[in-house]
């Protein structure tokens, strides 16, 4: 079966009498140690972390697999994976340190602390700082941390000065996520969205995000008349990946936003399906619907992915 970009490869071990499967790392079974009452099935899954809220904004936490419908390019897909658990994530904090951020870093530090405080204790986190240069905040010997003091020090390690290389920073962060071993991957991007110093362009970053399974949450903090602001880029990154874009009226609101993001990640459903479209390449649109008697539900997940195959056109990437 053709493997798709942005798709998780999972080996599902399940008893012959089981009704659900628990995803584990892909491996070849050893017949000398495997129980005769188990089988191994390898599936190429499109994996969708999915947030469901009611009309009041609360999390809908009691849904079952049969309450969901998944469509790819308007064709209904069979759900092969369904989970609703507090799954640890690999999370990157991508923090703008350009000159315009100097007065805002105190609020950013408080926000980072809130994200760590309300996240799963088993999360692994890292920091990418950027102005016109991109640097990893944690010491070289420390790939990840779940310690608020270490992450705060990582953010403070870079000065707030110079220009903005947002796209270069996202490229570094997306690569860093690959070394994490948690099932879910998340980026929290705090910036004005402007870019005036990157070598990499936006199309390449959007392609990389569309081919990954990362969720990107963006927080745009800028003055009303800031000439460098680019909220459209922040919205595009979030919508592309199933995250959300936030634009607080006051810098002090960033702390509460990061707390809410951490809570949301811990209340998500995970859906997976094997695409019925066997053609290689191209962008595939995704729509997920949830039903519950007497409830109006709002579902958010990634809206598309790019299937592995021919290189997509610039139009497909920008769509």
N, C-alpha and C positions, 0 to 999 in steps of 0.2 A: 504494500500500500504506500502511496506517495506521502512523504512527510511534508508538512506545511510549516512555513515560517510563522513564528508566534504561537506555536503549538507545543504543548508539553508531551514528552514521551514517557509513558508510565507503564510499569509492569504491574499488573493487578493479580494478586494472589488471593484466591477465594476458595472456600470449601465448596464441594459440589452441592451442598444444601443451602448455601448462604444466599441472601437476597441483595446484599450490598457488597461493594468491594472497597478495600482500603488501598490507596495508591502508595507505592514504595519505589525505591530506586530501581531502574531497569537492570536486570541481571539474568544470567543463564542459570536455570535451576540445576542443582546437583542431585542426581537421582539417589545418591547414597544417603542424603540427609532430608530430602523432601518427603513429606507424608504422602502415602498413596491416595489419600482422600482430598488432595489439592491439585488444582491445575493452574498453569501459568498462561496468561493471555496478554499479549503485547498490543496496545492500541495507540494510534496517533490521535491524540485528543486536542481539540480546540478548548482550552481551559478559560473559563470566564469567572473571575471574582465579581460578585453581583451584590449591589446594595438595594434593599427594598425598604421603602418607608411608606407610612400611611399619610393621609392628607394633612395630619397635624405635624408631620415631620418626625414622628417617632419610628423606631425600627420595627419592622414586621418580623417577628422572631419565631413564629409558629407555623411557617409554611412547610409543605411537604413537596416531594419531587413532582407529584402529579398536579401541583398547583402552578407549575411553570410550563411555558412553551418557548422554544428556541427556534428562530428562523434565520437561515442564511440565504441572502439574495431572495427573500420572500418564500423560500422553500422550508417547510417545517423539518426539523432535525430530531432524531431520537436522542434523548439524554442518556448518556452512558456513565456519567459521574455526578453524584449529588452529595454534597457535604454542607453541614452548617455547624462549624466548630471554630473555636478560637485558635486559629492556626498561626504560629510564629511567622514573621516576615523578615526578609533582608531589606533594610530601609536605608536610603541615602538622603542626607540633608544637604541640599545644594544651595549655597548661600552667597548672594551677591555682596562683594566687598568693594564695589566701585566707589568713587568719591562721594556720590550722592547718598550712599548708605551710612555715612559716618554717624549721623544723629539717630539712626534707626536700629543700630546693632544691639542696644540694650534690650529693646523689645524682642528682637530676634532671639537673643539668648534666653529670655523668659519663655518664649514659644518653644524652643528646643527642649527646655527642661520639662515643659508641660507634655510634650509629645512622648518623651521618655517615661515620665511618671505614669501615664495612662496607657502605655503600650504593654503588650505581652512581655513578661519578664524574660522569655526565651528569644526575643527578637535580637538580631544582630544588626548594628548600625554603623555607619561611617559618615564622614563629612567631606564634601568637596567645596572648597572656597575658590572664588574667582573674582578678579578684576580684569585687567588685560592678560593676566597670567592665571593658570589653573593649578591648584595645589590640593593634595590630600591633607586634611587637617590632623588626623591621628598620626602618631609617630610611626616610622617605617616598619617597626617590628609588631605593630598592633593593627591587624587588618580590620577588626570590628570591635565595637564596645557596646555595652548596655548601661554604662555608668554615666549619669548626668554630668558629673564634674569633669570627666574625661572628654565628653562631647562638647561641653561648654568651652573647655580649654582649646579644643580643636578648632572651634569657630573663632575664638579670640586670637588664634595664632597668626592670622593674616591681617594686615592693615587695611583700613577702608580708604582707598585712594585709587586714582587712575580711571581707566575706561572699563568697558564691559564685554567680556567674551562668554556670553551665555551659552551659545551653541557648542563651543569647545568644552565647556564645563559639563554640559549634558552628555556629550560623547564620552568623556572620562567616567561619569557616573554610570552610564549604561554598561560600559565595559566592567566597571567595578562590581556591579550587581551580579555579573556572571560567576564571580568567585564565591558568592554566598551560597549556602546550602539549605536555605529555607525554601519552602514551596512557593510562597508568594513574594513578589518583588515590588517595592514601592519607592518612589522618589517624592520628596517634599522640596519644591523649588520656591525659594523666597527671593524675589527680584522685581524690578520695574518692567521686565520683559524686553527692554531695549538691548540691542547688540551693535557695537561699533568696533569690535576688535577681533572677532573670531576668524579662524582660517576655514573652518567647516561652515557650510551654509545650512539654512533652515530645512531645505528639502531633504538633505542627507539625514538630519536628525529625525524628521518626521518618518522617513522610511525605516530608520533603525528602531524607532519606537513602535511602528506598525508591525514590524517583524518580530517583536519581543512580546513577552507576557507581563511587562511592567505596567503598573498603574502610576500615573503622574498626577500629583496634587500640586497646584500652583497657587501662590499667594502674591498678589501684586501690591506692593506698597510704594506709593509715590505721591508727590504733591500734585494737586489738581492741574497745575500748569507746567508740570515737568515735561520738557521737550523730549526726553529720552524714553518716556513710557510707551509700552507697546502691549496693551492688554490683549489684543487679538492673538498674539503668539502664545500667551499663557493660556487663553481659552482653547486654542487649537491643540496644544499639547495635552491638556486635560481631557478634552472631548475624544481625542484620538485613542486614548488608553483606558477610558472608563473611570478616570479620576474626576476631580472637580476643581474649578478655578474660583478663587476668592479675591475680592477687592475691598478690604476693610476701609471704612471711612476714617478711622483713627488707627494709628500705629499700634496702640495698646490693645487692639482687638486681636492681634496676631496670636497671642497666647491662647485665647479661647478657641480660635480656629484650629490650632494644632492639637488641642485637647480633643476637639470634636472629630478631627481626622483619625486620631488614634482610636477613639471609641468606635468609629465607623468600621475601620479595618477589622476590629475584633468581632463585629456583628454581621459580617458578610456571609453570603452563601457562595459556594463554589460549584459551578455547573460545568460539565464537559460533554462534548459530542464529537463524533467522527463525521466529518463533512461528507455529504453525498455527492459533492462536486469533485470529480476525479481529474478535471482539467488542471494542468500546472499553471502557476503564475496568476497574476491579477489580484485586484482588490476585491474582497468579499465583504458585503455589508451584513451586520448582525443586528437582530432585534430580539429582545427577551421580554416576555409578558408574564405577569404573575396575577393569579386570581385568588380571591378569598371572599366568601359570602358576606355581603354587607359592608365590604371595605373597598375604598378607592386607593389603589396601590400605585406608587411611582417607582419604577425600576431604572437603575442606572448601571450600565456595564459598558465595555468598549463597544464602539459602534461599527468597527470594521477591523480586518486584518489583511495583510498581504500574503498570499499563498506563495510557497516556495516554487521557483521555476524561472521563467523568463524575467529579466530585469524589468520592473514596472516603469512606465513612462512618468515624466514629470507631472503630467496631468493627473495620473492615477494617485501619485504621492500627495499632491496638493488638494485632492478632492475632499 
